[in-house]
């Protein structure tokens, strides 16, 4: 049974049970009388609730965003004026760092070791996109190849954007959509995941205090039906979604019918390819961050570790010792590395994968079992003797489970890494940077790291195949919130 930390009892949160959603620049009582409960995954207790938005709430939120886009000042401000607001918002978010972190941890069980940096990371994303104002404002005039005329290319905001986020990183996976949308001049309706509806309120309040005009940012809460109504709403111009691949497919189908632009950041099943010359000590130091971050509830992490046959026992021993030596506990304890699985449904799903691994012949070298007591804790698990056709080697588990596979030669390793329906992340471990780069170039993935993995705000992040459509971050991510107009004119 997991012991609760003293810190948990000392934390006071500003919001628990709320009746309001955010429209027209203020908190307003929702039309819906239905409630959506918030469960603490550490104790399995209901500790909060929010409105479960109905069609009237969705209509009201989209109408507020529509009015702000069609008639309000935000799209008509210069990029630099909007950037100044984003910079002020970054400061306001950082001032709310502690209660934001505590609320996030209470919602989804992410350790405070993780959530303590959420405000700072969100602020850095706002500051990065604010830095692109010069590039957005710069005139773009292109001559006709044959001469005699030129084209003025305008970059207009795309319109009203529906931003739908998952529960694993409920702040930053909103902000990577919100910041470029706002810099572009769009207005938005945010729909957080049902388990994590309160922490995003800190960002909404920060934006209001920074001077975002009423109606530019709107927030609704609730279950899947509210998200579906938002995606299909006739006055929404673009959808951005992060979440599971099955839900992403349904959103893509709806947007395809409506000819509506959509960005989808979906699942992953990435590989950490350990080359024969890899430094296992250095790999161990960053293993949790790169391969089992947030108790394995991270889309891009490399949960399949591919080890050369000659070093397979050595790699298994290192991975096992590293994971077994990382603290599992109350996420409010600052030393906790692994907290609970975020929801009961996900907890049961992960246990189902562990049973499939047992039946199919894999062996747990550490963990592999649920922890007795309340809450959704599973002992962090390392599986050896995993083969590429096993269920745990092919499907996204999204829990504290690492699989270690062996390979005979480099070509086989690359083939196994690429033998997946996904294509989101990946790592190559090697002490030879040139060789590692050559191998990385052969991995069919949207992003890949050499001896580590991290997101770069200035570089595009997105997946291939079942991992999604489009990219976030960078100028490319900003472009997803723009629509282009070409004005042709004769030259002297």
C-alpha positions, 0 to 999 in steps of 0.5 A: 500500500502506498503511504501518503505524504505530509505535503498532500495534507498541507496543499489547498487548491483554489478550485474543486467543485465548480459550476462555471465555464469560461465565455466572453471573458468571464466565468459563467454558470453552465447551461448543463446541470450534469456533472463530471467527477474528478477522481484522485488516482492516488486514493481513488476518491472523488475530490472535485467536479465540473459541468458536463457541457451540453449542446447549449454550452458548446454553442455558447462557447463557439458563438463567443469565439466567433463574435470575437473573431468576426468583430473583435480587436484580436485578429486586427491587432498586429502580430507584435501587439499580440506577442506582447500579450503572450509575453505578459501571459507567460509571466502570469502563468509562472506566478501560478506555478505552485497551485497549477502543479498541485492541481495537475498532480491531484487530477492525474497523479503525475509526480510533482517532480514532473508538474512543478515544471509545467508552468515554466514550460508553458511560459517558455512556449508562449515566449517562443511563439511571441518571438515569431512576431517579426516573421509573421509581420514581415511582408511576403512579395513574390515576383512572377517567374516571367516578370511583369507582375508580383504576388503579395502573399497574406497570412491570415488567421484561420478563424475559430479553433477547437483545441482538445487536449488529453489528460497526461500533460493537460497544460502543455498539450493545450499551450502548444496549440493555444500559443500559435493560435493566439499569435496568428490572431485566432480565437479558441474554444478549449476542451480539456480531457474529463480527468483533468479539467481544473488545472487549465483554468490557471492558464485561462486566468493568466491570459485574462490578466495579461489582457486577452480580449473577451471571447478570444479564449473560451473553456468548456468541460465535460465528456466525449460528447461535448468534444464531438459536438465541438469538432462538428460545430458548423462555426469552427474553422480548425480542430487541433487534437492530442490523444489516442489514435482511435479517437483521432481517426474519428475526428479525422473522419468528421473533419474530412466530411466537413473539409475542416483543417485538423492537426492530430498528435496521436499515439506512439510505440517508439524504439530505443535502439542500443547500438553495440558501442552504447554507454549504458551508464549514460543511458541509465541516467536519462532512461526514465525521462526518455523511456518511461516519463510520467509513469509511461503515460507519454506519447513519444517515449521509447518503450521498446528497447532494442539491444544487441544479442551480445549485450542483451543480459547487460542491457536488461540488468541495467534497465531493471536496476534503473527502474527498480531503483526509482521511487514509486509513491505518492506523487506529492512526495518530491522524491517520487518518480513513478506515481499512479496510472491516471485513471481506473480505465487505464489501470485496467488496460495496463493490467490487461497488457501485463497479462497478455505478456505473461501468456505470450511468454515474456518475463518481468524482471521487476514489477508486473503487478498491481499495488495493494490498496486504494489508487491505481498503482502498478509496480513499474515493470521491465519485460524481457524475452519479448519478441516483435510479434508480441502484443506488448511490443506492438501496441501502445500500453501507456503505462509503466511498462518497458519491453526489452527485445534483442537483435542480431545485427543493425539492419534487423534492429532498424527493421524492428524499429520500423515495423510498427503502425506508429512513427512518433519518437525514438532514440539511438544510443551510441558513442559514435555521433556520426554513426548514430546520425546515419542510423537515425536517418533510417528510422521512419519517425517524425522525431528521433534523438541521439542519446536522449529525447526532448522537444524543441519549441523551434522544431516541428514535432509530429508523427507519421502513419498512425501517430497523426497528421500535421505538426506542432511547434516551430514556424510549421506549427504556427502555419497550421493556424494561418490561411493564405491569400495571394494578391496578384498585381502588375509591376511597372 
